Amino acid sequence: MKLFVLIFTSLFFTVSYSYSQNFEYFDTDKEVLWGINKNSWGGLLGGGVLKFSNKISDNQFKTIGFELVNIKHPKENRYTSSIGYGRTFIWGKKNYLFSLRVQYGRETILFSKKDQQGVRINAQVAAGPSIGLKVPYYIKYSRNNRMYIENFDPSSQTFNNVIGSASFLEGIDELSIKPGINIKAAINFEFSPSKSTTAIEVGFLGDFFPGGVDIMPTAKEYSFYPTAFITLFYGRKY
């Protein structure tokens, strides 16, 4: 809820000042930004972001971005095992889903800095392909007083016999690819007074994977994953 409040507050602030546009502080030709992402589908830490921007006019950049984020099913819950000495697991989860996004877009100044201590506000739209990386999720399971490492199977497993989650690497060699597309709309607030850049970006993004992705086979399967996000950027101007 706090994430959505922040986004809508930011949008209101942007609209309020858009009539006072000033492009005096747009004296760089290129920017390279990297950051970490928090989003409404991704848990505590969503993933990482890399963005390259090139000036094409006095008030506009073209952008190329790369994102790798974890997408979680909304029904995912982490439980503590009764037999695993405090180990945790996600009951019903069959696959991890990571989205590797490539984005091409435009970023336009809405409110420029009047001096180097000010805040520059940009609006961005971008779209591109998403490469869904589906990795099996394995658990440690107790059967006949022996431990097995297994993928989720509701026909042969019970909740009380799960010891905990297995290593992520257990399923990495079974990775499969799910192609899709993504589209993003965002507002960017840039604060830094020098060539080193600090910025916060808030907005909405959607991934679409035709046919859906079976993250949790006992719950609803989704093809479209809309998300609100906030990204903290660091970078450099040239």
Stockholm file with secondary structure:
# STOCKHOLM 1.0

chainA/1-238         MKLFVLIFTSLFFTVSYSYSQNFEYFDTDKEVLWGINKNSWGGLLGGGVLKFSNKISDNQFKTIGFELVNIKHPKENRYTSSIGYGRTFIWGKKNYLFSLRVQYGRETILFSKKDQQGVRINAQVAAGPSIGLKVPYYIKYSRNNRMYIENFDPSSQTFNNVIGSASFLEGIDELSIKPGINIKAAINFEFSPSKSTTAIEVGFLGDFFPGGVDIMPTAKEYSFYPTAFITLFYGRKY
#=GR chainA/1-238 SS CHHHHHHHHHHHHHHHHGGGCCCTTCCCSEEEEEEEEEETTSCSCCEEEEEEEEEEETTEEEEEEEEEEEECCTTCCEEECTTTTTCEEETTCCEEEEEEEEEEEEEEEEECCSSTTSCEEEEEEEEEEEEEEEEECEEEEEETTEEEEEECCTTTCCGGGEEEECCGGGGGGGCEEEEEEEEEEEEEEECCSSSEEEEEEEEEEEEEEEEEECSSTTSCCEEEEEEEEEEEEEEEEC
#=GC SS_cons         CHHHHHHHHHHHHHHHHGGGCCCTTCCCSEEEEEEEEEETTSCSCCEEEEEEEEEEETTEEEEEEEEEEEECCTTCCEEECTTTTTCEEETTCCEEEEEEEEEEEEEEEEECCSSTTSCEEEEEEEEEEEEEEEEECEEEEEETTEEEEEECCTTTCCGGGEEEECCGGGGGGGCEEEEEEEEEEEEEEECCSSSEEEEEEEEEEEEEEEEEECSSTTSCCEEEEEEEEEEEEEEEEC
//
